């Protein structure tokens, strides 16, 4: 990791953004550029931009040693500034705060949603949890699931990692990818799920695979498991290389992102 873009909103969530960004900087040696967008709805003078930049520098300076060159303040929309700066710096990671008390970072119209739709780099949603004391990787057993070894290398982490698979096959559904459900019996679906799970375990021996038997909501079950077992980071993957737009509206991945109260690392993988 060489460059991190950290987005600030002059909100209490900025503390988590700075803390996580600085910890990753220390671990990886990456440079951090902090960005803050002033809404287009408000006209301010150039002098005010400098004032805002000084306020941000003073605030961040309580945690990190930064220079004026490490902060970008512009009159524009937040998502546009984040995307522009990430492209200019060839960013390896974008760190966003979570301003929603409900943790629903993907609601329509949010800066987070816009960034997730258009960015190609991983996105970290910083919350009031330690960075990565315990890491959980939900999977539907697809090959695109980010591997535990990749996560460890990317974050320079020594934290314990587990995959988690929510098995719904015993209740007439199946979570394995690319399967047409209607034509199969429950027994057949269970057999197929077991084959997929065995294959995944054989291919992913870098971390244990936890299996949850889920009768109702996969996302609720994963949320509860993560909370009850002290996980601080959840890693989610999107198969859409252009961003998350296909999963914004109601997919399991999107629901997990909205429900869990851990930090989130959202990655993008070629199909």
Residue pairs with C-beta under 8 A, 6 or more apart in sequence:
1 24
1 28
1 29
1 30
1 92
1 93
1 154
1 156
2 29
2 30
2 31
2 90
2 92
3 30
3 31
3 32
3 33
3 89
3 90
3 91
3 92
3 93
4 21
4 24
4 25
4 30
4 31
4 32
4 33
4 91
4 92
4 93
4 94
4 95
5 32
5 33
5 35
5 82
5 85
5 86
5 89
5 91
5 93
5 94
5 95
6 17
6 18
6 21
6 32
6 33
6 34
6 35
6 94
6 95
7 17
7 34
7 35
7 36
7 78
7 81
7 82
7 94
7 95
7 96
7 97
7 111
8 14
8 17
8 18
8 34
8 35
8 36
8 56
8 60
8 97
9 36
9 78
9 97
9 99
9 111
10 36
10 52
10 55
10 56
11 97
11 99
13 97
13 98
13 99
13 126
14 59
14 97
15 63
16 97
16 98
16 126
16 127
16 128
17 95
17 96
17 97
17 126
18 34
18 60
18 63
18 64
19 63
19 126
19 131
20 95
20 124
20 126
20 131
20 263
21 32
21 34
21 64
21 95
21 126
22 32
22 63
22 64
23 131
24 30
24 32
24 93
24 95
24 131
24 155
24 156
25 31
25 32
25 64
27 155
27 156
27 157
28 155
28 156
30 92
30 93
31 70
31 89
32 64
32 66
32 70
33 70
33 71
33 72
33 85
33 89
33 91
34 56
34 60
34 66
34 70
34 71
34 72
35 71
35 72
35 73
35 74
35 81
35 82
35 85
36 52
36 53
36 56
36 71
36 72
36 73
36 81
37 73
37 74
37 75
37 76
37 77
37 78
37 80
37 81
37 82
38 44
38 49
38 52
38 73
38 74
38 75
38 76
39 75
39 77
40 75
40 76
40 77
42 75
43 75
44 75
49 73
49 74
49 75
52 73
53 68
53 71
53 73
56 71
56 73
57 66
57 68
57 71
60 66
60 71
72 81
72 85
74 81
77 111
77 114
78 111
78 114
79 111
79 114
79 115
79 118
82 94
82 96
82 111
82 115
82 119
83 115
83 118
83 119
85 91
86 94
86 119
86 121
91 121
92 121
92 122
93 121
93 122
93 123
93 124
94 115
94 119
94 121
94 122
94 123
94 124
95 123
95 124
95 126
96 105
96 111
96 112
96 115
96 123
96 124
96 125
96 126
97 125
97 126
98 105
98 112
98 125
98 126
98 127
100 107
100 110
102 258
103 127
103 258
103 259
103 260
103 261
104 258
105 112
105 113
105 125
105 257
105 258
105 264
106 112
106 113
106 116
106 244
106 248
106 254
106 257
106 258
107 113
107 258
108 248
112 123
112 125
113 244
113 248
115 123
116 123
116 243
116 244
116 245
116 248
116 266
117 242
117 243
117 244
117 245
117 248
118 242
118 243
119 243
119 268
120 241
120 242
120 243
120 268
121 268
122 154
122 265
122 266
122 267
122 268
123 264
123 265
123 266
124 263
124 264
124 265
124 266
125 257
125 263
125 264
125 265
125 266
126 263
127 261
127 262
127 263
127 264
129 232
129 233
129 261
129 262
129 263
130 232
131 155
131 232
131 233
131 263
132 155
132 157
132 159
132 232
132 233
132 263
133 159
133 230
133 232
133 233
134 159
134 160
134 161
134 162
134 229
134 230
134 231
134 232
134 233
135 148
135 151
135 157
135 159
135 160
135 161
135 162
135 231
135 232
135 233
135 234
135 235
136 161
136 162
136 164
136 222
136 225
136 226
136 231
136 233
136 234
136 235
136 262
137 145
137 146
137 148
137 151
137 161
137 162
137 163
137 164
137 207
137 234
137 235
138 163
138 164
138 165
138 166
138 222
138 234
138 235
138 236
138 253
138 256
139 145
139 163
139 164
139 165
139 200
139 209
140 165
140 175
140 176
140 177
140 252
141 165
141 175
141 176
141 177
141 196
141 197
141 199
141 200
142 177
142 239
144 237
144 239
144 269
144 271
145 163
145 204
145 237
146 235
146 237
146 267
146 269
147 204
147 206
148 161
148 163
148 204
148 206
148 207
149 206
151 157
151 161
151 235
151 265
152 158
152 159
152 161
155 265
159 233
161 206
161 207
162 207
162 208
162 209
162 210
163 200
163 204
163 207
163 208
163 209
163 210
164 209
164 210
164 211
164 212
164 222
164 225
165 175
165 197
165 200
165 209
165 210
165 211
165 212
166 175
166 212
166 214
166 218
166 221
166 222
167 175
167 193
167 197
167 211
167 212
167 213
167 214
168 174
168 175
168 214
168 215
168 218
169 175
169 186
169 189
169 190
169 192
169 193
170 186
170 190
170 213
170 215
171 214
171 215
172 186
172 189
173 181
173 189
174 181
174 184
174 189
174 192
174 193
175 193
175 218
176 192
176 193
176 196
179 189
179 192
181 189
184 192
197 209
197 211
200 209
201 209
210 225
212 221
212 222
212 225
214 221
217 255
218 252
218 255
218 256
219 252
219 255
219 256
219 258
219 259
220 259
222 234
222 256
222 259
222 260
223 256
223 259
223 260
223 261
225 231
226 234
226 260
226 261
226 262
227 260
227 261
231 262
232 262
232 263
233 262
233 263
233 264
233 265
234 256
234 257
234 260
234 262
234 263
234 264
234 265
235 264
235 265
235 266
235 267
236 253
236 256
236 257
236 264
236 265
236 266
236 267
237 253
237 266
237 267
237 268
237 269
238 244
238 246
238 247
238 253
238 266
238 267
238 268
238 269
239 269
239 271
240 246
240 247
240 268
240 271
241 268
241 269
241 270
241 271
243 268
244 253
244 254
244 266
244 268
247 253
247 254
248 254
257 264
257 266
